């Protein structure tokens, strides 16, 4: 477990290096290809990259600025479980405008699948009667009957995948089925844009005392550096005063006993524009899920299928690769202490501290 702890570089430096390696991979091994947008890409396939979340780190690249407000507003929009962009528009975020219809609808995308995956099935009347308790326990409701003699029953339910993840992390955290899936094949044709990032998995394990203390210390040092008081800075104070700290004292302070790692699978990766948003957003989501389920976030893996640079982004790519990313930029996310449930998430209550990037590089967005 100690291998998860980074000591040679700041986590911010690791983020920049990991992202730069993805760009270098595309530049070195990519091939020219036409694409849906008509823009053309240089693309390669099946590229992993790795990011550290210890210390509360958010994987935000600093060679060019990532706009934090759209990032956080979009994440809250996902958590609301809707495919309509009105919430984004109400908060001045336009990143989905080009795909929505005149009513602001995108269809059953992302958050709709996360929080309200539709499950409809038709069973015989005899099967329904024999399994009626099971169907009710699973949340099915009778929508109607089919057939001349009404011998078939239409059942439906909505599945809150994200709440199931939270419940599992609290009650059975070593389960190997803690996954979030946005790729609902039955509804792809109703989506204005099929999900680019579509599978998100989480992995939880109990920490030994040494690793637990080290991870908590990392968070405490970051909070102290940024002038933020927390249970982790309180632990550092107690450690400094007493010279040591016990497992019981960590428990009394509320220091989590478990680590939470995560992995995102993305079928289509717009490396220059989209990927910085994706890795930061899911890094924050990992921290949030850790916060409300009694974990400390450890590491995040991004895996891309078709990983590409658009041809009209190449000038921006060259500018980025010439820049020296600030080594001191080491951003940390902080949530309100009282947050404990999914619906507590409010984008404007989140603090991102210690982020000091170079200026934004403007390029066209392929639609």
N, C-alpha and C positions, 0 to 999 in steps of 0.2 A: 504493500500500500504506500510505503514511503516513496516509491518511484513516481507517484503522482505529484509530489511536491517539487516545485521548481526553485532552484537555488542559484543558478548561474546567471540568469537574466531576469529582468522584470517581466511580468506577464504581458504587459503592453508591448514589450520588445518581441516576445514570442508571437503575439498576434500579428504584428507587422511582418515578421519573417515568414510565418506560415502562409499568410495571404500572398506575399511576394513570390513565394515558391509556386503557388498555384498559377499565377500570371506567367512566371518563367516557364512552367510546364506547357502551358498553351502556346506560348511564343516559340518554344523549341520543337514541340512534337505535333502542334496543331496542323490541320489541313483546311484548305479553303472549301467552303460549302455554301450552297444556297440555303435559305431558311424561310420560314412562314412569313416573316415581315418584309421580305424582299430586299433586306439590307445587305445580307451576306456576312458570313462569320469565318473566323479562324477558330477551329474547334478540335478538341480531343475528347477522350472519354475515360470515365471511371477514375476520378481523381479524389483521393482523401486529403484532408488537412486537419490539423490538431491544434486545440486552443486550451489554455489554462483558465480555470474559473476560480481557483483558490484565492483567498484574500478578498473575495467579493468582486473579482475582476470581471469587467464586461469586455468581450473581444471586439473592441472598436479600433479600426485602423486609424493611424494618425498621419499617414503620408498625404491624405486629403481628408477634409472634414466630412463626417456623416451627420446629416441633419437629425438631431435628436427628437424634435417634436413629432415629425411624421412617423418616426420609428416607434415611439411610445404610443401615439394615438392609434396607429395601425394595430399594435399588439392588443390594446384595449378593445378595439373593434373586433378582432378575432375572438376575444374572450366573450363578447356579447352574443356570439352565435347567429349573426345575421349576414345575409348576402346583399343587403342594401347599403349604399355608401353615405346615407344621410348623416350618420354620426361623424364620418370623416369630414364631410362638407361643413357641418356645424362647427368643427374645430379647425377649419381653414386648411385642411389637407386634401390635396388634389391628385395624389399619386394614382388613384384608380379611376379618375374621371374618364379617361380615354376609352375604357372598356365598358362602362356602364351604359344602360339604355336611358331613354328619356325620363324614366321614373327613378333612376338611380340604382337599378337592380343589376346585379351580376349573376344572378342565379344562385344555386346552392353551393357556394364556394367556401373554402377554408373554414371560417368560424362556424358556418352552418353545419358542416360535417363534424367539427370538433364537439359542438354542444348539442346538436339536434339531428343526428343521423337518423334518417327515416327507414324504418323496417316494416314492410308490409308483407303479409303472407296469406295464402288461401288454403284452408284445411277443410277436410270433410267434417260434417256435423258430428259424426261419431268420434272422430279424433279430438275435436274440440271438447266434447263432453268428457272423454276419458282423461284429458290432460288439462282440464279447466283450471285447476289450482296452480299448475305450473305456469300456464299462460298468464294468469293474474299476477303471480309472484314476479314474473319477468316484465310486467308493466304493459302487457297487451290489452287493447280495448277492442270491442266488437264494433266494426264500422258498418256492417251490413251482411246481407246474405245473397247468394247467387244460385241460379238454377230455378227451373220451374217449380220444383218442390222445396226450394231454398235449403238444399242439402249441403251447400258449401258456405263456410263462414269466412268473412274477410276480417282479418285482425291487423292492427297496426300499433306501433309504439315509436317514440323518439328516444334515442340513446345519447346520453351525455357522456361522451368518451372521456372528456377531461375530468369530470367529477369522478368517474370510475378510476382514473389514474390516481387522483388524490386519495380516494378511499383505499385503494390497494397499497399505496405508499405508506399509509397509516396502519394498515392491518396485516398486510402480507408483503412487505417491501422486497423480499428476495424473489418474488414472482418473476418469471422470465417472459411474461406476456404484457408488460407495461408499455403499451404502444399507442400512439395517436395516428390515425390514418385519415387522410383527406381524399384519397383516391377511391371514390364511390363510383364504380363502373356503371351502375344503373342510372346515374345522374350526370355523367360527364357531358352528354349532349345538351343538357340544360344549363351548363356553365358557360359564361361568356369567355372565360379562359380557364382551361383545366389547370389544376394546381401544379405549380413548379416544384415547390417543396411539399412533400406529401406524406412522408413517414417520419415520425419522431419517437425515439425510444429512450427509456430511462433505466438506469441500473443503480441499485442501492445495496450497500453493504455496511455492516457495523464496523466502527473504527476501533483499533486498539488504542490504549490510553495515550501512548506517545504520539501517534499520528493525529488523534483527536486534539491533543494539546497544541501540537504544531500548527494544525489548520486554524484553530481558534486564535492562536497567537498571530498568524498571518493577517487574519481579519482585524484583530485588535490593533496591530501596527498600522494598517492602512487607515482605519478609522481615526487613530491618534494623529497620523500625518495630516489628515484632512480636517481635523478639529471637530470630529463628531463623537459624541458620547454614546456608548452602547454597552450591552452585557459583555462584549469582548474587551472594551477598554477597561471595564470594571475588573475583569479577570486579570488583565495586565497589571492593574494597580495592586490587586491582592497578591499577585505573584511577586511584585517588586517589594511589597511590604513584608511578606512572610518568607520569601525565598523559595517557596514551593507551593504547589497546589495539588489537591487530591481529587480523585474521581468524584467523590461525594460533593466536593465544593463546585466542581464543574456542573454536576447535576442540579445543585441548588441555584446556580446562576442561570440555568436553562440553556447551557451550551449543548448543541445537538450531538448525538452519539453516532450518527450515520453520515456517510458520504453519498452524494448523488451525482452520477455522471450521465451524460446524454449524447445522443447521436441523431443527426438530421440527414435524411436521404432526399436528394433533390434531383429530379429528372432533367431539368433544364436550368443551367446556371449562367446567368448574365454576369460574368465575372467582374466587370468594372463597375456597373451601376447597382445590380441587384444583390450580389453576394455580400458586400459589406453590411447591407441592411439585414440580410438573412442570418449571418453568423452572430451579429449583435443582438437581434431580436430573440433568437432562440437561446442565446446565452442568458439574456434577462429572464426569459420564461423559465429556464432551468433554475435560476436563483429564486424566482418567485415560488415555484413549486417546492423547492427546498425549504424556503422560509415557512410555508404554511403546513409542511408535513414533518418538521423536525429533522432536517438534514443540513449539511453544509455542502455547497456545490464544489465539485472537484475538477472535472475536465469535460470538454465538449469536442465532438468529432463531427466534421462535415464531410459528406460523401456525395460527389456530383456524378451524374451519368454523362450527359452531354454538357461539357464545360467549354464555354466559348467566349471569345471577344468579338464584338461587332466591328465590322470594318470601319464604320464611322466613329468608333471610339479610339482608334489607334493613336491619334494625336494626343489624346488625354492619357492613354497608357504610357506613351513615351515620356510625357511630362512627369507622371507619377514615378516612373522607374528612375528618373534622373534625380528625384528629390531624396534628401536624407530625412527619414522620418524622425521626429523628435523622440529621443530616448527617454525623456522624463514623463511622457504621457502614459499614465497607468490608470485608466478610468475604473471606478468602483461604483456599483449600484447599491443604493440604500433605500429600503422600504420602511414605511411607518411601522413602529414596533407592534402596534395592535392588530395589524393585518393577520387574519387567520383563515380566510376562506377565499375561493375564487372570485366571488363578486365584490370583494374589497378592492380589487385592482382599479386604481384611478391614475391615469397617465400623469396628471399634473401634481400628484403627491409623491412622485418618485424623484429621488435625487441621483444624478449622475455626476460624480465629483472626480476631479483629477484628469479630465479629458482636455488635452491641449493640442489639437491637430493643426496641420498646415491648411491653407485655404482650400475650399471646395474647387473641384475641377469640373466645369460644365461641359457636358456632351449631350447629344440627342438621345432620347429614349425610344427604343424600337417598339412599335405597337403592333 
